[in-house]
Amino acid sequence: MKGTNIGLRSSGCGLTGQTAPLGSGGGIRLPGNFILCLAVLFLGAGCVRSRPRETDPVLALVGEKKIGGRDFRRELDRLDPSLRRKYLRERETFLNELIEQEVIYQAAAGKGLPQTPENMKRVSRAEADAPIRRLKQQEIYSKISVTEEETAKRYQEEIAHPEKAKIVKSVLYVLSPPGGDVQELVEMIGSGVKEGLSLPETARRNSLPYETIEFDSPRFGELPAQVQSVAVRMNNKSGLAVNLAGTPYYFFKDAQPLSSCFREVGRAIRGEKGERALGEWVSTLRARSTIRLVEAALKDLAKTDAVAAKVNGVPVTVGDVVSLWKARPEKGDRPLDEKAALEAAIDREILRQEAMSKNLQDDPTVKKEVAGETRRILIELLTEQNVTALTPALREKQRAEWLEGMKKAANVRVFPENLKKMHIPPSREIQDVFGGEAI
C-alpha cells in the first residue's frame, strides 16, 4: 500500500541495513530492524483503523429522503445568531421544523401546483433575484472591509448616545441604598467595578435589590426628565446618586461589552457602507440606461399588466411595482409610495439586466440558490392552499392537524438518539448566501 511505503521510509528501515541471525542457527538472515518496522507498521495500521470516521448521522427519514447531521448544521448556521442559540437548546424543535418543510415540499412537488399567473410570477421573481444578489456580492459587498478602529469608534458612539443606539444595548440599574447610606453603596459598586464584575454580579454578592431599565423602554420614559437627561450623558460604568421624592436612589449606567457585540457592530457598518456603494453604483448604471416613465399607470393598481416604465425597452408593469413594494424588507404595511416604489422597481430591473449581461443566471451557486428559493415558494403555496382559517389560533390548530396527517402519510421516522449525540461545532461567521465574506 502507498501508506505502508511511507511508513517504511519514515522509519528509516531498508533491506540493505545491518542483518542479524534469526534464532540460534544460520540460514535466513533478515534486516536488523525488520521486526521493529513490522511493529511500527501494525501499530500505525491499528491507529488508522481506530480513528473514528466522520459520519453523517441520520436524524430523520421522510419517506426515503434522509435528513442528516450535515443538513441540520447547514440550516442551523443560516439562522440569525439569537435563533441559533435558541435551537441549540431546542434541537428537537428545529429538527421537527426541517421535517415539516420536507413533508410539505414532497407533497407540493408531487402534486403539481396550479400554474396560475401569480404562482408563476413568484417563481420568476426568485429566478431573477438570485442573480441580482450574486451581482451585488461580486460588484459591491465583496469589496467592502471594516476595520477594528471603525468598529470601536461606532461602539463608543452608541454607548455615548444610548437613546439613539441601534445595536449596543445600554441599561440603567436602579438601586435603593440599604439603610439610606449612598456612600456605602457607591463603595460596594466601585469595588465590584475594579474587580471587573458586572453590576448584577456585584448586587448578588452583596444581596442588593435592583431594577434594570433599558434606555429605549417605556419605563425609562417614566423617569423625571432631569434624571433622563443626566442618565443619557453619564459615562459608561458610572453611577449617580439621586434623591426622588425624599428617597435616595443610585443609578448605574452600563452597556454590553464590545467583545459581545463586535460582529454585530461590524456587520452594521458593512451594511451601511454597502448600501451607500450600491446606491452610487446603481446611479452610474442608470446614467447609461434609457428610462421612460409612465407614472400615471400607477393610479389604477388593479391594472397589473399596465406598463409603469420601460428600462432599455423592457417593460416594468404595475404588478411588478406593487409586488416589489409588498416584498420590501421593512416591517409594516405602509401604503404604496408610488414614486419610491417605481424607482425601486426600475433599479431592480437595471440590476437584473446587468446580471443577465454577465450570465450570472448560469452561475452554479445561483442555480443552487434558485432551487432553494423555488422549494420555499412551493412550501408556502401548498400551506396557503390548505391552511385557510381566519384567526391565528385556528390557523395554528389547522396547520398542526394538517401536518400530523401529512407526516403519517409520508412515513416519517425520527432518530432522537442520533440528534442527542450529534456534535454541533461553534457557528462560523454569518456569511452572505453565496459564501462570500462575512457580513
N, C-alpha and C positions, 0 to 999 in steps of 0.2 A: 504494500500500500504506500501511497505517497506520504502519508503521515508517519509510517514506520521508518522510511528512509530519512526523513527529517530528524526523527528521534535518534537514529543511529549516528548521524553526523554530529548532532548537538552533544552526544555523549562522548565523542572522541573515540569511538570504537572502530577498529579497522581489521581486516583479515590479515594484515601483514605485521601486526604488532607482536609483542612478546608472547611465546607459547609455553604451555605447561602440560605435563602428562596428565592423562585422565585416569584416575585410580592409581593403583600401585604398579601397573605394568606399563610397557611401552606401547607401541602401536599408534592408534589415532591420537593426534595432537591438535588441540583447538586453541584459538586465540586466548591469551591470558585473561582478558576482561569480558569474554563471551558471556559467561553466566551473569555477570553484573549487568551487561547490556540487555540480556533477556529479562532480568528483573525489572530494569527501568522501563522496558517496553510494555511488560504486562501490567506494571503499576500504572503507567501512563494510559494504557488502554482502559484500565479499570476506572481511572479518573474520568475519562471521556464518557464512558458508559454511565457513570454515576451522576454526571452533571444533569440537572433537571432540564428537560426540553421545554422550550417556550411553546405553550399550548394556547388555544383559543377556546376556553370553556364554553360549553353550550348552556346558555341561561334559559332559553325557552325555544320551543318549536311551534310555529304556526303552520299547521299542515306539514309540508316538507321544508318550509323556509326556516332557516336557523337564525336566531338572534344570539350572537356570541359576545364574548367579553370585549372584543375589539369594537364591535358595533356600539356597545354600551358606553365604552370610554370615549369613542369618537363623538357621539351625540352629547355626552356629558360635557366635553370640552367646548362644545359650541355654545353653551349656555352662558348667560350673564354670571359673573362670579358669585353673586348672592344666591342665585338659584342653584348654582353648582354646589355650594356649601349645604344648601337645604337637602338636595337629593343625595349628597354623600351620606347624610344621616338617614335618609329615607330611600334606600336603594330599591326596595320592593315597589314603592310608588312610581319611581321613574321607569323601572322595567315594565310595569303594568301599562304605562303610557306608550312605551315603544311597542308593546304587544297590541294595544288597541289601534295604533296607527297602521301596523302591518295588517291587522284583520280587516280594517276598513279599506285599505289600499287594494288588498287582494280581491275584495268584493267589488270595488269600483272598477278595477282593471278587467275583471271577468264579466261584469255586467254590461259594459259599454254604455257610458252615459250619453244622454241626448246631445247631438251636435247642434245645440242652439247657438245663435249669434253671440249671446253673452258668454257662454262657455268657451266658444272658440276665441273670443277676444281675450279672455283671461289667460288662456294658454299662449296666445300670440304675444301678449304683454310680457309673459315670463320669458319667452324666447328672445324678445328684444332687450329686456332688462339685463340679462346676464352678460351679453357682450358690452353693454354700456358700463356695467360695474367693472368689467375687466379693463376697459379703456381707461376709466378713471384711475384704476390702480396703476396701470402702466405709465400713464402720462403725468399723473399728479401725486398720488399718495405714496408711491414707492420712492419718490424723490424728496420726501419731507422728513426732516430729522428734528428731534427735540433734545436740547442739552440739559444736563443736570442743573446748570445755573438757571435756565429758563424755568424749570420745574420748581426749584427752590424759591425763585422770585415770585411765581404765581401763588405758591403756598403762603408766603408771607403776606401777600396782598389779600388773600382770602381770610386769613385769621385777623388781619388788621381791620377788615370790614365784614364782620360775621353776618350782619343783617343782609348783605348782598351776596354772600358766598354761595356758589353753585355746587361746589364739590366738597370742600373741607367743612366738616361739622364742628361748630363751636358750641359750648354749653356754659350755662351759669349753674353753679352749685350753690344752693342757699342753705345756710346753717344757722341755727339759733344757738348761741353760745351757752354751755351748761353753767347755770348759776349766774348768767348775765356777764361773765368775765370774757370780754372780747380778746383781751391781751393773751390770755391762756390759750384761747382757740387759735389765734394767729401763730403762736409759738408751736402748737401741735402741727398745724398745717405746714408751716415753714420747715419744720424738722422732716416731715414726710417728703416735701419737695426736694430737699437736699439729698435724701436717700434715693430719689428717683421714683418715688411712689406716686400713683395717681391719687386724686382726692378720695374716690371711693375706697381705695385700699387704706388710706390714712384714716378715714372715717370708721371703717370696720375695725381697725386696730384699736381705736380709742372709743368705740361704741358711740359714735356721734351720728344722730339722725340728720338726714339732708334731703333736699329736693333737687331734682335735675330739671333745668329749664332750657330748652333749645331756643336759639335766637329767632327762628322763623315760626315759633309756635304761638298759639293764641295766649298761652299763659304768660309769655314774655310781654305781650301787648297789654296785659292787665297790670304790669308793674307801673309805678309812678313814672311820668315822663322824664323826670330828672334822673331817676335811677337807670332808666333805659339808656339815656344819653351818656351817662358816666360808664355804664357797663360796656357799651359799644367801644368806647375809647380806651378801655383798660387794656393793658398789655396781657399777652398770653401767660398763663400760670401766675396770675397775680390776684390779690384779694382786696376787698374794700369793706370797711365796717360802715353799716348804715343803720340809722335809727328811724323806724317806721312806726308811727302812732305810739311812741313811747317804748317800743320793743326793739332791742338791739338784734341786728342780723349781720351775718358775714357772707358776702358774695365772693365767690371764687371763680375766675374765668379759666376755662381750659379748652383745648382743641385736640383733635386726634393728631398723633404724631405724623410727621412727613413720611416715615417709613411705612405706615399703614395705608397711605393713600397716594404713594409716589406714582404708581402706574395709572391710577385714575386721573391724577392731575396731568400727567404726561399725555394721556390719551385725549384729554380735553383740549390741550394746547395743539396737539397734532391735528385734531378735527377742525379746530378754528383756522389753523394755517391752511389746511386742505380746502376748506370752503372758500377762503379768500383766493387761493391759487386757482381753484376750479372756476370761480367767477371770472377771473381775469382771462383764463384760457378760453372759456366759452365766448367771452366778448370778442376775442380775436377770430374765433370760428364764425361768429355772427357777422363780423365785418366783411368776410369774404363769401357770405351766403346771400341769396336773393330771397327776401321775405316779403310776402304780400298778405296784409291783414284784412279780415272780413269780420270785424268786431260785432257788427250788427247781428250776425248769425247767433250770437250768444243770448240774444233777447228771448229766444224761444228754445229752452233746453230740451224740450220734447223731440225736437228735430235732430236726433243724434247723428244722422248722416250728413247734415249740412256742413259745408266747409267753412271753418272759422279762420283758417290761414293756410298759406302754401309756402313750404320751405324748399327752395330749389326745385319747385314744381311738384313736390309731394304734398298732398292734402293732409291737413290736420283737422279732424272733424270735431263737432260739438261734443260728440260722445267721448272722443279721446281726451278733450279738455276736462270734462266732468269726471270721468273715471280716474284720471290722474290726480285731480283735486281730492277726491274721496280717499285715494290711497296714500296721501301725503303722510309723513311720519308724525306730524304734530297731533297731539291728542285733542279731542273735542270735535264737535260738529259745527264748525263755523260756517255761515252761509257762503256761497260761492263769491269770491272776489274775482270778477270777470277779467280784469286786466292782469292781475297776478297769475291767475290760473292759465290764461292764454300764453303769457310769457314763459311760464314753466313748461307748458306743453311744447312750445317752439324750441326751447333749449333742449328738451329731451329728444325731439326729432333731429336736431342738429347733431347731437351726440350719437344717436342711432345711426345716422348716415356716416359719421366719421368711423364708428366701429365697423360698419359693413365695408367701408373702403379699405380697412385693414384686415378684412376676412376673419375677424375675431369670432364670428359665429361658428367657425370650424376649429377653434381652439379646443383641445381635449378637455381642459378644465372647465371651459364654458359649457361644453356639451354635458359634462357631469352635473354642473350646476342647473342646467335646464331640466335634466331628468329629475333631479331632486325637487325642483320647483313644480314641475308637472305632477309629480307624485303628491305634493302638498295640496295642489288645486283639486285633484281627484278626490282626496280625502275630504276636503271642505265641501265639495259639491255633493257627494253621497251623504254626508252628515246633514247638510242643509235640506236634502230631499226627505230624510227620514226623521229628523228631529224638528218638529214644527209647532210645539206647544207655545202658548202665548206668554207665559210668565217664566222667569229664570228658574224658579224652583221646579216647575213642571217640566221644563226643558231638560234639566239635570236628571230628573227621575226618568223621563222618557229615554234619554240618551243611555243611562245606565242599563235599563231593561233591554234596549235595542242591542247594546254591545254584549250583554250577557248571552243573548241568543246567538249573536254572530260568533262569539268565542266558541260556543259549543259546536256550532256547525263547522267551524274552521279546525276543530280538533287541536286546541291549544294545550300544550304541555309545558309546565314550568319546572325548573330545576333549582329550587331555593338554596340547596347546599352549595352549588357552584357560585351562586351570587354572593353568598355569605363569605366564602373563602377567597373570592377574587381580589387580587391586589389592584388598587387604583392609585397610580403614581400622582404626585402633585401636578396641578394643572400647568400646562405651558402657557406662555404669554398668549392672550387673546389675539387672534390674527384675523385679517380680512378673509373673506370666503375663498379667495384664490391662493391662500397660503403665502402671502407677501409679508412685508414687515409687520411687526407687532403694532396693533393700533393703540 
